[in-house]
């Protein structure tokens, strides 16, 4: 790793001793990894200015322990400047990645979904779609993304006019006809999600499913990005 250049984004940084930071990076080649940036905390060096979120970096690390040392860092592209709601959404992407992705697990799918999410937030695309696509990529990497095409109980295709309940560890099950007016998940929405289509209905279903599926991965500790967004919204 000493001579290997890694493509990376900063997920989080925190003070370490008097003059340094511990920085959590999300890299294409090595997944999530933490490193000490020595002597940059109180300096005006280029290295400190680069250790900010939403900027594509190249870096070199050294060390044999889980906590590496940051040797070199350079910018690949200008930082992505997010403001308002997109900024909180970008913070959410960072926090979700840091909380869920195991250390050292490289994932092309999640890394590229992360980059696409930041680009979508910058361009003003539909925020809900940007977040759901990234959440889907994370769930897929963790082996938790359900099959949106099949009723697992009867091994039949999902039907647009049926409602379904979701069973963890298995998948979608069609509700009996006598429960057709209950709060099931519309088959029409599941079929849309299977084809990557985010209609008003499928966006609602995707949000419910993602919150349910991500909850055990996130744990009981609240997400700071969500708390900050709620607090800021209340002050307006």
C-alpha positions in Angstrom: 0.0 0.0 0.0 3.0 2.3 0.6 3.3 3.1 -3.2 -0.3 2.6 -4.3 -2.4 5.6 -5.1 -6.0 5.3 -3.9 -9.0 7.2 -5.2 -10.9 8.5 -2.2 -13.4 10.8 -0.6 -13.3 12.1 3.0 -16.2 10.7 5.1 -15.3 12.2 8.4 -12.4 13.7 10.4 -11.8 14.2 14.1 -9.0 15.7 16.2 -6.2 13.4 17.2 -3.8 14.5 19.9 -2.7 18.1 19.6 -1.8 18.6 16.0 -3.4 15.8 14.0 -6.6 14.4 12.6 -8.0 10.9 12.2 -9.7 10.8 8.8 -12.1 8.2 7.6 -11.8 7.8 3.8 -14.0 5.9 1.4 -11.7 4.5 -1.3 -12.4 2.7 -4.6 -9.5 0.3 -4.2 -9.6 -0.5 -0.4 -13.1 0.5 0.7 -13.5 2.4 4.0 -10.2 3.0 5.7 -8.9 5.4 8.5 -5.6 7.2 8.6 -3.8 9.7 10.8 -3.0 13.1 9.1 -0.1 14.2 11.2 0.7 17.8 12.0 -2.0 19.4 9.9 -4.6 20.5 12.6 -3.3 23.9 13.2 -1.5 24.5 9.9 -2.5 26.2 6.7 -1.1 23.5 4.5 -2.6 22.2 1.3 -3.0 18.9 3.0 -5.4 20.3 5.6 -7.4 22.2 3.0 -7.9 19.0 1.0 -9.2 16.9 3.9 -12.8 18.1 3.4 -15.9 16.2 2.3 -17.2 15.9 -1.3 -13.8 16.2 -3.0 -12.3 13.5 -5.2 -8.8 12.8 -3.9 -5.8 10.6 -4.6 -3.8 9.5 -1.6 -1.0 7.3 -0.4 -1.1 5.5 3.0 1.5 3.6 5.0 1.4 1.4 8.0 0.5 -2.2 8.8 -2.2 -1.6 11.5 -5.9 -0.8 10.8 -5.1 2.8 11.5 -2.8 4.0 8.6 -0.7 7.1 8.2 -1.5 9.6 5.5 1.7 10.1 3.4 0.5 12.0 0.4 -2.8 13.5 -0.8 -3.7 15.5 -3.9 -6.9 16.7 -5.6 -8.3 15.0 -8.6 -11.2 17.5 -9.1 -12.6 20.6 -7.5 -14.7 20.0 -4.4 -18.4 19.5 -4.9 -20.1 22.6 -3.3 -23.4 21.6 -1.7 -25.7 24.0 0.1 -29.0 23.8 1.9 -30.9 20.5 1.7 -28.4 18.9 -0.7 -25.6 19.6 1.9 -27.5 17.7 4.6 -28.1 14.9 2.0 -24.4 14.7 1.2 -23.7 14.5 4.9 -26.2 11.7 5.1 -24.4 9.8 2.3 -21.1 10.1 4.2 -22.6 9.1 7.5 -24.4 6.1 6.1 -21.3 4.9 4.3 -19.2 5.3 7.4 -21.7 3.5 9.6 -22.5 0.6 7.3 -19.6 -0.2 5.0 -17.2 -2.7 6.8 -13.6 -1.6 7.0 -11.5 -2.8 4.1 -14.4 -3.9 1.9 -13.9 -2.6 -1.6 -17.1 -2.1 -3.6 -17.1 -0.6 -7.1 -20.9 -0.5 -7.0 -21.2 1.5 -3.8 -18.3 3.8 -4.6 -19.7 4.7 -8.0 -23.2 5.1 -6.5 -21.7 7.4 -4.0 -20.1 9.6 -6.7 -23.3 9.5 -8.7 -25.3 10.6 -5.6 -23.0 13.6 -5.0 -23.3 14.6 -8.7 -27.1 14.3 -8.6 -27.2 16.5 -5.5 -25.0 19.1 -7.1 -27.1 19.1 -10.3 -30.3 19.6 -8.5 -31.8 16.2 -9.5 -34.7 14.6 -7.5 -33.2 14.3 -4.0 -35.3 11.3 -3.0 -34.3 9.4 -6.1 -30.6 10.2 -5.5 -30.8 9.0 -1.9 -32.8 5.8 -2.7 -30.4 4.8 -5.5 -27.5 5.1 -3.1 -29.3 3.2 -0.3 -30.2 0.5 -2.8 -26.5 0.1 -3.7 -25.6 -0.2 -0.1 -28.3 -2.8 0.6 -27.3 -4.7 -2.5 -23.7 -4.8 -1.3 -24.8 -6.1 2.1 -27.0 -8.8 0.5 -30.2 -7.2 1.8 -31.8 -5.8 -1.3 -35.0 -7.7 -2.0 -36.0 -9.3 -5.3 -38.7 -6.9 -6.6 -39.8 -9.3 -9.3 -41.0 -12.4 -7.4 -43.7 -13.4 -4.8 -41.4 -15.7 -2.7 -44.3 -17.7 -1.2 -45.9 -18.8 -4.5 -42.8 -18.3 -6.7 -44.8 -16.3 -9.1 -44.1 -12.9 -10.7 -45.1 -9.8 -8.8 -48.5 -8.6 -10.2 -49.5 -4.9 -10.6 -52.9 -5.3 -9.1 -51.9 -7.2 -6.0 -50.7 -5.8 -2.6 -47.7 -7.4 -0.9 -46.2 -7.5 2.6 -42.5 -7.6 3.0 -40.9 -10.4 5.1 -37.3 -9.9 6.3 -34.8 -12.5 5.1 -37.3 -13.8 2.5 -39.1 -11.2 0.4 -42.5 -10.1 -0.8 -45.6 -12.2 -0.2 -49.0 -11.4 -1.8 -51.8 -10.5 0.6 -55.0 -12.5 0.3 -57.9 -11.0 -1.5 -59.7 -10.3 1.7 -56.8 -8.0 2.8 -56.7 -6.1 -0.5 -57.7 -2.9 1.3 -55.0 -3.2 3.9 -51.8 -1.2 3.9 -49.8 -3.5 1.7 -47.1 -2.5 -0.8 -48.6 -2.1 -4.3 -47.3 -4.6 -6.9 -47.3 -1.8 -9.4 -44.7 0.1 -7.4 -42.6 -3.0 -6.9 -42.6 -3.6 -10.6 -41.5 0.0 -11.2 -38.6 -0.4 -8.8 -37.6 -3.7 -10.4 -37.1 -1.7 -13.6 -35.3 1.2 -11.9 -38.3 3.5 -12.4 -39.1 6.0 -9.6 -42.7 7.1 -10.0 -44.5 9.0 -7.2 -45.9 5.7 -5.9 -42.6 3.7 -6.2 -40.7 6.5 -4.4 -43.0 6.2 -1.4 -42.6 2.5 -1.3 -38.8 2.7 -1.7 -38.5 5.1 1.2 -40.5 2.8 3.5 -38.5 -0.2 2.5 -35.1 1.5 2.8 -35.8 2.8 6.3 -36.9 -0.6 7.4 -34.0 -2.4 5.8 -31.3 0.1 6.9 -32.5 0.3 10.5 -30.6 -2.9 11.8 -27.5 -1.8 9.9 -27.5 1.7 11.4 -28.3 0.6 14.9 -29.8 2.6 17.7 -27.5 5.6 17.6 -29.3 8.4 15.7 -27.9 9.8 12.5 -26.4 13.2 13.2 -27.1 14.3 9.6 -30.8 13.6 10.1 -30.8 15.4 13.4 -29.1 18.5 12.0 -31.5 18.6 9.1 -34.6 18.4 11.4 -33.1 21.0 13.7 -32.3 23.4 10.9 -35.7 23.0 9.3 -37.4 23.8 12.6 -35.5 27.1 12.9 -36.7 28.3 9.6 
